Structure formats: C-alpha cells, structure tokens
Amino acid sequence: MFKPLLLTVALTALAACSGPTNRVEMTPLNSTLDLRANVSSAIVRTVSLPSYAAAEEISIESPEGLITTDGAFLWADEPERAATLTITRHLNDILTATIGPDPWPFAGIPDVAIEVRVEEMLAGNDGVFTLRGQYFIGGDGIDYPNRARSFAYTTPLVGEGLNGVAQAQSQVILELAEDIARALSR
C-alpha cells in the first residue's frame, strides 16, 4: 500500500521538475534566386548570436522594452545550429558552389569562409522582427578579397503568437542568405 503511494508521489515530483516540452520550429522558406558563384566552395562558420537569441527559450521584447521569455516554449533546434544550417541550405540552393557548415564535411579545404555575427535577433514589442549584425567573407583555400558587410533586416510579425515569430525569423534569415549569395556571385 505504501509503495504505490510513494511511487506515485515520486513520479509526480519528477514530472513537475521536467522542463517545457512545447517546441517551435522555424518555418522553412525557399529563395527564388539562382546565381553563379565566383568560388567553388564555401564554409559557413557557426553563426554567433547574442546570448538571449542563442538560448533555447524563445525571446521577445516585452511592452516595457525588456527581453523576456515565458519559458513554456523552446526552439525545436539550438538557435545557433539552426541559423547556421538554414543559411547553409539557402546558399547551397541559390549558388552553383558547394556550401557546407562548420565543421567542413568534405575533403580538402573550402575556397572561402563565411562568418555571421548577429548583434540583434528579436521580435519587438512594435510587431517587427529585427535581425542586425555583420557578415565576413574571406579566402581560406584561395586568394580571395576579404569582405565585411553590415546588415539590418526587419519584417512585420504576421502570424499568430510564436509561430509568427518563427515565420519572421525565417524570413530575415532568408534575406541575409540572399545578400551573402549576391556577394559571392559578383
């Protein structure tokens, strides 16, 4: 009699300690660009995100202007990994070059490396999602002119709740990938 009660209490306590299980996935988007690359291969280094954007919890700006999360919903993948793989996929689809994420999955070394450093990636309390930072392209395997470019993209939050945040985030990451592709096609 005592053992079943103890087991029930232990399982209830364990369930109460478990973290949130609701996960939100970035909305997959496709580019309409098709560009000829001026390199044969490129590596996308792991995207650097601010700590609030790199966390599993989905961050938004509160009405008071604070960055907050409710902790009940998590991104479906680690944000830095998801951003890196999404940019890699877009570049691979847009360009005629072989594009791979860090660590480089192919033999040899890539012609160029792409570094993305994000300063802001946030759904604002004004209903606008912002992605702002810099990207860098430099020669790894070939003599290639180093480039540093700033970027700032905004898009309105159009969907409901956190799905709207995911859609907006996907849109601005696509815009960033398209700009990087244009820089590699000149």
C-alpha positions in Angstrom: 0.0 0.0 0.0 2.8 2.4 1.0 4.9 1.5 -2.1 2.3 2.5 -4.7 1.7 5.8 -2.9 5.5 6.5 -2.7 5.9 5.7 -6.4 3.0 8.0 -7.4 4.5 10.8 -5.3 8.0 10.3 -6.9 6.6 10.2 -10.4 4.5 13.4 -9.8 7.6 15.2 -8.4 9.7 14.0 -11.4 7.1 15.3 -13.8 6.9 18.7 -12.1 10.7 19.0 -12.4 10.8 18.3 -16.1 11.2 21.2 -18.5 8.9 22.6 -21.1 8.1 20.2 -24.0 6.5 22.6 -26.4 8.8 23.2 -29.3 8.6 25.8 -32.2 10.3 25.1 -35.5 11.5 27.8 -37.9 9.2 28.0 -40.9 11.0 26.6 -44.0 11.2 29.1 -46.8 12.7 28.9 -50.3 14.5 31.5 -52.3 13.8 32.3 -56.0 17.4 33.3 -56.6 19.7 31.2 -58.8 23.2 32.7 -59.0 26.5 31.6 -60.4 29.1 31.7 -57.6 32.6 33.2 -58.1 34.0 30.4 -55.9 33.8 26.7 -56.0 33.2 26.1 -52.3 32.4 27.9 -49.1 32.1 27.1 -45.4 29.5 28.7 -43.2 31.1 29.0 -39.7 28.8 28.6 -36.7 26.6 31.7 -36.5 27.3 33.8 -33.5 24.1 35.0 -31.7 23.6 37.2 -28.7 23.0 35.2 -25.5 19.2 35.8 -25.4 18.9 34.6 -29.1 21.2 31.6 -28.6 19.1 30.3 -25.7 16.6 27.5 -26.3 13.8 29.7 -24.8 12.1 32.0 -27.4 12.8 35.6 -26.5 10.5 38.5 -27.3 10.5 42.2 -26.3 8.0 43.0 -23.6 5.8 46.1 -23.6 8.2 47.7 -21.2 11.1 47.1 -23.6 12.7 44.2 -21.7 13.9 41.0 -23.4 11.8 38.2 -21.9 10.6 34.6 -22.4 7.8 32.7 -20.7 9.9 29.5 -20.6 7.0 27.4 -21.7 8.1 27.2 -25.4 11.5 26.3 -26.8 13.0 26.4 -30.2 13.0 23.0 -31.9 16.7 23.1 -32.5 19.6 25.0 -30.9 19.3 28.5 -32.4 23.0 28.8 -33.5 22.9 25.4 -35.2 19.5 26.1 -36.8 20.7 29.5 -38.2 23.9 28.0 -39.5 22.2 25.1 -41.2 19.5 27.3 -42.6 21.9 29.8 -44.1 24.0 26.9 -45.5 20.9 25.3 -47.1 19.8 28.6 -48.7 23.3 29.3 -50.1 23.5 25.7 -51.4 20.2 26.2 -53.2 21.0 29.6 -54.5 24.6 29.3 -55.6 26.4 27.0 -58.0 29.1 26.4 -55.4 29.4 23.6 -52.8 28.4 25.0 -49.5 28.9 23.3 -46.1 28.5 24.1 -42.4 31.3 24.1 -39.8 32.9 21.6 -39.3 33.6 21.3 -43.0 32.1 17.9 -44.1 34.1 17.5 -47.3 37.7 16.5 -48.2 40.1 19.4 -48.6 39.5 23.0 -47.6 36.8 25.3 -48.8 37.7 28.3 -51.0 36.2 30.8 -48.7 34.8 31.1 -45.1 31.6 32.9 -44.2 31.3 34.3 -40.7 28.0 35.7 -39.4 27.9 37.7 -36.2 24.4 38.8 -35.1 24.0 41.7 -32.7 20.2 41.7 -32.5 17.7 39.0 -33.4 14.4 39.8 -31.7 10.7 40.1 -32.1 10.0 43.7 -30.9 7.0 44.9 -29.0 6.2 47.1 -32.0 5.3 43.9 -34.1 8.5 44.0 -36.1 11.2 41.3 -36.1 14.8 42.6 -36.4 18.0 40.8 -37.5 21.1 43.0 -37.3 24.8 42.4 -37.4 27.8 41.8 -39.7 29.0 39.1 -42.0 32.5 38.4 -43.2 33.8 36.5 -46.3 37.4 35.7 -46.5 39.7 33.3 -48.5 40.5 30.0 -46.9 41.7 27.9 -49.8 42.2 30.6 -52.5 43.3 34.2 -52.7 40.0 36.0 -52.2 39.5 39.6 -51.2 38.3 39.9 -47.6 34.8 41.5 -47.2 33.0 42.8 -44.2 29.4 43.9 -44.5 26.8 45.2 -42.0 23.2 44.0 -42.3 19.9 45.0 -40.8 16.6 43.4 -41.8 13.2 43.9 -40.5 9.9 42.2 -41.2 6.4 42.5 -39.6 5.2 39.7 -37.4 2.3 38.4 -39.5 1.4 35.0 -37.9 -0.2 34.3 -34.6 2.0 34.2 -31.4 5.2 32.3 -31.5 4.5 30.9 -35.0 4.6 34.5 -36.2 8.0 34.9 -34.6 9.2 31.7 -36.3 7.9 32.9 -39.7 9.5 36.3 -39.3 12.8 34.8 -38.2 12.9 32.5 -41.2 12.2 35.5 -43.5 15.0 37.6 -42.2 17.5 34.7 -42.3 16.5 34.1 -45.9 17.1 37.7 -46.7 20.6 37.5 -45.1 21.4 34.4 -47.1 20.3 36.0 -50.3 22.6 39.0 -49.6 25.5 36.7 -48.9 24.8 34.8 -52.1 24.8 38.1 -54.1 28.2 39.0 -52.5 29.6 35.6 -53.6 28.3 35.9 -57.1 29.9 39.2 -58.1 
